[in-house]
Amino acid sequence: MLRLAGATLCAAAIIGAAPAPNDPLPAVSIDPAIAALVGAVSAERLKSADDTLVAFGTRNDFSETSSTSTQGVFAARDWIAARFRSIAAATGGRMSVALDTYVQAKTPRTPRAVAESSVIATLQGSEPGSIYVMSSHFDDCHGHCTVGSGVAPGADDNGSGVAAVLEAARVMATTQFRGTIVFACFDGEELGLWGSNHFARAEAARHAHIAAVLNNDIIGNSVGGDGISEPNVIRAFSEGLPVGSSLDRVNLVGSENDSPSRELSRFVAEVVPAYVPDFTVRQIFRADRFLRGGDQESFQAAGYSAAIRFVEAHENFAHQHQDVRVENGMQYGDLPQYIDAAYLARATQANVAALSALALGPAAPVGVQLVTAHLGYDSTLRWQPAADVASYELVWRATDAAQWQYARNVGNVSQSTVPVSKDDFIVGVRSVDANGLRSPAVYPVAVRE
């Protein structure tokens, strides 16, 4: 009897430790409206916008006191604002355009105080609540970032990002989205993320719910300085630990790879190839490149941790922050001839696809908890229901997998259990609406009862 009982217990242990069910991750549901928006992106318009920005001669912050109607950083600002106002004219009052202007005090790195003036176009959604930001910066920098004179083309850094934001606004403006979309062209990025920091902190002060930020900075060149070209790849940088994270807690539950930024990155990497064929989002799991930074960091610092940065697959540093010159037979300078309009169009389409899926789709569940009341071989999650949700999916992956691997639709409930070991897998939950659009997944907070 003891042997039998032992055998029975052993068998039970084996059954209990069986591999998790391999419910396949469903394919992205193609929304015809999103596909049409993606298809409307024009490479010709993108190149024309980039060329126009270059033609302002310089967009260096310190050219603000010498800007004219055709030259300098404020001339470029006024042109961007005029483009947004032209787009807004077709929205029936749903899009507004404003300048976020202030004086940035002198810093140890700068010779004087300088006027900053970002351009913010807001497309009002049908429902109050979530805000989705697509951003870029329009200031530029040659080899002397605090000198307002000289030639600073800024074609790729960051005329390309501004062109993408303007083009996305053009193709998306007449669509009624559930969420509100902010199309932002920030000033002052090159010397300290000034414009985005000013905007993000003001939004945080008024308790605005910014659900996601897609920052675009250097997205127009398809050939790196090392000669490598991947014209069908764009990088997405995402931070690991949000502001205020407890290192002890992170180490205990293994959440170092499941910040809101990482979940947004996974969402984008899943959605984009469905709408932009043969185009891949390469997830880079770090906040940004070494020795560099971007405007997404301002939002993260203000508490909006679901923020990522798009960057071309391979950069050419001879064409960034360089005086225009030929030296030892090499052309330096951020010149417009190095912009690949077809690549920039695909990068813009990636933004349009992801941004539309976010703003048309359901809100993510909130208050998500992983119940750890007892030892076991399954995972129980509970959450607060979100609006306009038809059902929820529990998603899971191996702890060493980069992307969600499996999913199970559990219906329109607020708690569910799957036979997946919480000790061996990462488990999350996401919303699904009646059209099959999904929210980014949410990683749970472990609670013990």
N, C-alpha and C positions, 0 to 999 in steps of 0.2 A: 504493500500500500504506500509506503513511504517513497519507494522508487517510482511508483505510478504518479503519486502526487507531485514528486519532483519533476517527472517527465512532463506532467500536465503544466506545471508552472513554467518550465523551460519553453514549452510550445507556446504558451501565452506570451512569454517575453519576446519570442521570435516574431509572433504575429504582431504584437504591439510595436515592435521596432521595424516593421516592414517599410519599404521605401514609400515616400509620399506619392499620392496619386499624380499621374502626369497629365492632368487636364491641360490641353494645349492653350497657349495664349491666343485669343481670337485675333483675326486680321483686323486692321484698322478699317472702320466703316467709312467708305468714301461718300462725302456729302457733295452733291452736284453744285451747290452754291459755292462751296469752298474751292472746288476744282475750277469753276469759272473765274473766280478771283485770281487764282494762281496763274491761269492761262492768259489773263489780261496784262500781266507784267510785260513791259516793253524794254528791251535792251537799248533801243535807240533813244528813248526818253532818259534812261539812266545815264547813258554816255553824254547826252546833251546837258543834263543837269550838272554832271561832274565837270564838264568843260567850262560851263558858266561859272562855277565856283572857282576854278583855277584862274579864270580871267580877271578876278578881283585883285590879282597881283600878290596879295598877302592877306591872310586872315589871322595874323599874329595878334594876340590880345592887346599888345602895346601899340597897335596902329589905330586904336579907337580915337585918339585925339586928332589924328590926321586923316581919318576916313572921309571920303567924298561920296558922291552919289554913285560912283563907278569903281572906286578903289578902297580897299581896306576891310577890316573885320565887320564894321557896322554897315557898310554897303552890302556885304554878303548877308548879314542878318536881315536887312530890310528886304532883300530879294527873296530869302527863304520865307519870311512872313507874308510877302505878297503872293507867293506860290500857294501857301496854305490858305490864304483868304480866297484865292481863286477856286481852290478845291472846295472850300466851305460853302461857297455860293450855291452849290448844287445839292446841299444837304437839308434844305428847309429849316435852317436854324439849329440843327443838331450838332454842328461843329462850330466851336469858338476858337479864336486865335488870340494869344496874349503874349506879351513880353515879360519875362521874369528878370527885372533889372535891379541891380544894387551895386554898391561900391565895395570892392574887395580891398581890404587894408593891405598896406605894405607888409611883406613877410621877409624873413632873412634871405630868401632866394630872389626877391624882386626889388627893383630900384625905386618903386613908388606905388601908391594906390592906383587901382585901375578899375574902370567901369566894366561890369559884366552884364550881359544881356542875352539870356536864352530865349528861344522861341518855342512856345508850347501850344500845340493844337489838340483840342479835346473833342472827341466824337462821343456824344452822350449815348449811353445804352438805354434799352427799354426798361431795365430793372435797376433800382438803386442797389449799390453794394460794390461788387468787385470792379477793380480798375486794372487794366492791363497796359503796360508801357512798352512801346518800341522806341528805343533811343539811339542817339548818335551825338557826336560833337562836331561843331562847325569851325572852331578855331583851329589854327595849325601852327607849325613851328618848323623853321629851317634850322640851320646850325646854331642860331642864337635866339633862344626862346624868349628872351626878355627885350629884344630889339624889334621895334615895330616897323623899321624900314627894311628894304631889300626885297628880294623875290622869294616867296614861300608858296609854291604851287599847291601843296597839300592835296594832290589828286587822290591818293589812296588813303592817306591819314589826314583828314578823314572825309574827303569829298565823297568817297565811295559810300560811307555809312549814311551821310546826309541825303545823297541821291536815293538810297534804298528807302529811307524813311519817307521822303516825299513821294516816291512812286507807290509805296504801300498805302499811304494816305489817299492817293488818287484812286487806286483801284478799289479800295475798301469803303470809301466815304459814303456812297449811296446805299450801302447795305445796312439794314437795321440789325444791330448786334444786341445780344442780351446784356453783356458787360460793356462798361465804358472803356474806350481806348484812348490813351494819350500818345500822341506822336511828338516826341521831344527832340529838339536839336539844341544841345547844350553849348554854352560858351565856357571858356576857362578850363577845359579838361587838361590841357598840356602842362599846366603849372601847378596842378593840385586838385583836379576834379571839382573846381570851384562851383560851376553852374549847377551840376547835378547834386552836389552836396547841399547847396542852398535850397533847391527845389525839394529834394527828398526829406530834408529836415522840416520844411514847411508843411509837407504832406503829413508827416508823422505827427506834427504838432496839432493838426486838425483831425487826427485819427482817421485819415483816409485809408480805405482797405485796398492796398495795392497787392494784388494776388500774384502777379508775375511781371518780370522785367526781362525784355530781350534787348540787350545792348549790342550795337553794331559798330565795330571800330576796326578798320583795315580789312575790307572784305572784297576788294576789287581786282587783285592781282593773282594770277594762276600759276606763276613761275617763281620759285624761290631763288634766293641769292646763291644757293648751292646747285642750281640748275634742275632741281626736282620739280616736277609738275604733276599735280593731281587735280585736274579741272572738275572733278565730280565729288570733291570732298570739302567740307567746311568744318572747322573746329568749334566746339562749344566748351568753354571753360566754366567750371562750377566749383564753388567753395565747399569744404567738407563740414566745418563746425560753425554754426551760426553764432552771432554775438550772444554772450551769456551762457554758452554751453558749459555743463559740468563735466570735466574730464573724467572724473571717477564714474559718473553715470554713463558716459559714452563708452568707456572701457567695459563696464559691467554688462551692458545690453548689446554692445557691438553695433552702435548706430552711427559710426564714423563715416559711413558711406551712404547715409540716407537722410541728409539734410533736405529742406525744401528746395534748395538750389539743385541738388543732385536729382531729386524727383522730377523737377522741371526739365532738367537735361534729358532724363530718360524719356519723358513724354515727347519732347521735341524730336529725339532720335528715332522714336517709334512712328510719329506722325509724318514727318517730312518725306521719307522715301515713298510713302503711299501716294503723295500728290506731286512729287518732283521725281520722276523716274530716273534711276541710275544716279541719284545724288544721295550722298551719305553724310550724316552728322557724326563726326568723330568726337566722342566724349573725352575731354581731358579733365581728369579729376584733380584739379588744383584751381585755386582762385583766379590766377592769371599767369602770364609768362614771367620768367625771371627778369628782374630789373624793370618791369613794366606794370602798368595798372590800367584800370578802366572805370567808366562811370557806373557800372553795376556795383562797384564797391561802395559807392555813396549810399545806395539803397540798402545794401546789407548792413552798413554801419548805422543806418537809421532804424533798423529793425525789420526791414523788408528782405527776408533772407532768400526768397524764391527769385533769384536774379542770376542770369548767365550772360556770358559774352561770346558773341560770334567773331571769329577771326579766320581769315583765309588759311588754307591748309599749309602753305609754305610762304614765309615772308622774305622780302629782299631788303635788308637793312641799309643797303646803299641808296635806297629810295625812301628812307624815313629820317626825318630830323637832319637833313643834309643840305648844305648850300649847293645850289645848282652849279655844277662845274664838270669838267672832264679832267681826270687826274690819272696819269699812267695808263692812258687809253680807256679808262672806265668812266662811264657817265654816272654822275651822282645827281640826286635830287628827286623829289616826289612828283614826277612829271606825268602828264596825261597819257603819253604814248604807252605807258606800262599798265594801263587799265585794260582788262579783258572784259568787254561789255557782256559777252555771253556768260562768263562766270559770274559777274556781278548780278546779272538777271537771275541766275539760279539761286544765288545767295538771297536775293530779295524774295524770290518765290518761296524759299524755305521759311522766311519770316512770315510771309502772308499766310502760308498754310498753318503754321503753328499758332500764330496770333488769332487767326479766324477760328481755329478749332477750340482755342481757349475761350474766346469771347462769345462764340455761339453755343458752346457746350455747357454742360451742367457744372454747378459749383462743386468743389471737392467737399467731402464730408469733413466735419470738424469734431473736435473732442474725441479723437480716435484713441482707444485704449486696448492694450493687450492684457487680458485677464490672466494673472498668474497665481490663482488661488491655491493650486495644488500641482503636484507632479503629474505628468501625463504624457501622452504621445500625440496630442493634438494642439490646436491653437484656437482660442476664442477671442474674437475682436468685437468691440461694440463702439458705437459712434452716435453723434447727433445727426438726424436726417438733414439733407440739404434741399433747397427748393428745386422744382422742375426735374426731379429725378424719377426715372422709371424703375431702376433697380440698382444694385451694387454688385461689384465684383471683388472678391478677395483674390489677391495676387501674391505669388510667392516665388522665391528663387533660392538657390544655394547661397550660402554666405560668401562664397568667393566668386559669384557670378556678377557681372557688371549690369546686366539688364534683367528685367522681370522675365521669368521663364514660363510660368503657369498661371492659370486664372480659373476661377469658378464663379459663375453668376449665382448669387444667393437670394435674389428677389428683392423686393422693396421692404427690407427689414432694417432694424437698427442694431442687431447682434447676430453673429453667426459663428459656427465652429467648423473647421475643416480638419480632416485627419492628417495634419502636417505638423511635425514636431517643432515646437517653438524654440527648442534647443539647437536644432540642426538647420533651420531655414529662416530666411527673412520673410516676414508676412506683412502685407499692407492691404488697403482697401481704396477703391475708387468708385466714383459715381458714373452711372450710365443713363443717358436720357432716351426719350422715345425714338429718336432718330439714330441711335447707336453711337452718338458721340460720347467720349469718355473724358473725365477730368484727369489731371495728374494723380498718381497714387499718393496716399498719405501713410507715412510710417507711424505706428502707434507708440503711445507712451505706456510703458509697462506699469501696471498697478497690481498691488497685492491685497487681497481681501481676506 
